[in-house]
Amino acid sequence: MSKKNKSKIKKTLVEQILDKHKIPYEQMVFETYQDGDVAQLNIQKHAEQDQHLIYKTLALIGDKTGPLVGVLPIDEHLSYKKLAKASGNKKVGMVPLKDLVKTTGYEHGANTPIGIWEKHKYPIYLDTEANEADTIMVSSGQIGRSVKLNPHDLINLVQGTIVDLKE
């Protein structure tokens, strides 16, 4: 299903899930660097990519619902208040870094709505802008690896809820 890159890249579990559901995507590889204990994308090296179309996946805990996921452009800030209201919580907060792998199955920088949904079925909330884009990029479950796909395919696959998540 994927468009082949010039060099053969082993498929991630997320890419295999997309193949299984016959969802077209393009494999993306981003250079990363270590910032303390956390791997960061080297966005400057990828100026040709519209950074507003690169989406981050944030794992949170709601006081009433437990784990949930917010997905929004990497250049935006999450409104905890808006996500809490949309998800039926009084408040939400980020999953502590020490609990991230235990909660989502992914390390910081590799969280993906596709893998989290497939494994845990946590509620996924995507920012309204995803609904308006032709394509977006989300992590494919490994640091520095993403998939570019139609956001409507993603929304349908993860049974995502569209809501304004930005501050």
N, C-alpha and C positions, 0 to 999 in steps of 0.2 A: 504494500500500500504506500509506503513512504517513497518520496522522491529520493533517488540515490544521490549521495554526495560523491565527489570524485574519489575519495578514499573510502573503503568499506569500514563502517563503524558498527561494532556489535550493538544490537538493539537492546535498549533498556526494557525492563518489565513494563513500563508505561507504554512504550512503543509497541510491544507485543499485545497489550490490552487494546490499543487503538486498532492494530491489525485485526484482532479477533472481532471487533465491532465494525470492521470495514470503514473506519474513519480515516480519511486522507490527512496526511501531515507531512511536514518537512523536518528532518533532523537538523538541529542547530547546536553548534559547539561554541562556547564562550570561554575566553581565557579568564582564569581566576587567580587570586593571590590570597595569602593568609594575612589576617589582621588579628593578631592574638590567637584566640582559640577558634575564630570564625573565618570561614572562607568567604571572600567577597568576589562578585563579578567585576571584571575590569571593563566597565562600560565604555570608558574613553577609547578603548581599542576597537569598539564596535559602533563607531559614530554613524556608520551607514544604516544601522538599525534604528528605527524610530523608538526611542526609549519609552515613549508613552504606550507602545504596543507590547512591551515586555512586562509581564504581570508577575507580581510576587504572591506567594501563598503563605498566609499567616495562620498559625495554629493558635487557637484561643480556647479559654474555658469560660463558660457561662455559669453564673451562680445557680441557675435553675436547670439548664439543659446539659451541662457538662461540655465536652469537647465540641468545637465547631471550627469552621474554616472561613477565612475572609480572603478574597482574591481581588487585587486591584493593581493599577499601573504602578510600576516600580518607582516612578517619580512623584507619587502622591502619598499622603499620610492617611492612615486609617482613623476614622471617627469611632471610638469605642462606644460612644453614646448612641450613634445611629445603628451600629451593629447590634448592640444590646436590645434596642427597641425592636428591630426587625426580627430578632431571634427569640423574642419572648423572655428575655433576661432583664434583670434589674441592672446588672453590670457584667461586663466581660473583661478579661485580662489575658495577656499573652501566657502561653504555656511556659513555665520556667525552662530555661535551656537544659538544665540537668534532667528534665522529664520529657524532653522533646522526642527522642527516639522511642522511648517506652510508649508515648502517647500516639505518635503518628507512624512510627516505623522508619522515619527519615531523619537525617541529621540536618542541622541548620544550613540553609542554602540549597537543600535538595528536596524540600517539601513540595509535593505536587498534588493538586486537587484530584487528579485521576487515580493515583496510587492510594491516596488516603480514602477516597470513596470506595474503591475496589476492596480494600482491606477492612475498613471500619464502618463505612456508611455514615460518617459524621455529616451533619448538615453543611452544605457548601453555599456560601453567599458570594456572588460576584457583583462587582461594581457595575452600575448602569452603562458605563462607557463600553464595556465588553459587548453589550447588546448592539452597539452601533458600529463596531469595527468589522472590517472584512476578514481580518486575521489578527490573532494575538499569539504571543509566545508564553508558555508556561513551562516550568521545570519538568523534565522527564525522569526525575527521581535520582539523578546523580549531579553532584556539583559540577557546574560548567556545561551541563547538557540541558537542552530545552527542545520543545516541539513547537512548531508554528502550525496553527490549525484554525479552522473556522470556529469562532466562539460559540455559535449556535450548536455545533456538534458537541463541543465541550459541555455546554449548559445541559443539553439533553442527556448526555452520558452520565453526568454526576447528579442529575436531577437538581441542578443549581437554582437558587433563588436570586433574582436580579433586584438589587437595592442600591440606593446611593450610599456608598461607604466612605466617601472622602470627607475630610475636615474642611 
